[in-house]
Amino acid sequence: MAKSPEEQRPKKAFGWAAKDSSGVLSPFKFSSRATGEKDVAFKVLYCGMRHSDIHMVKNEWSNSLYPFVPGFKVGDRVGVGCMVYSFRSCHNCKVDLENFCPKMVLTYSVKHYDGTTTYGGYSDYVVLR
Ligand SMILES: [Zn+2]
């Protein structure tokens, strides 16, 4: 019998999940999807999600002080917004509007293209493109 995408995942994770519309978050164990060639996986130490980084990179608030380094390498601290994947080849992605990508995958509560579910950032482990 074939394993489900969740059963095939190599990395177990823990998070605080909304399991209904009550607004209450409770403990939740899950598995993150496997990393692909263009993916990164990292341990989450703190969670606070913002759109600010994208606005700052594009100087959309006219107060960016260049240079600054929004990218990262192994060992750097990183941040994740409300999306974990975009196609990278469509028109919207090519003009840095990945949030309008028709193939964009949100950080939580959707199915990823490999069939796994994205569970969100209030967890200890995240995989993204
Ligand atoms: Zn795209």
Residues whose N, C-alpha, C, O or C-beta is under 5 A from the ligand:
A	BS01	ZN	S86 F87 R88 S89 C90 C93 C101 P102
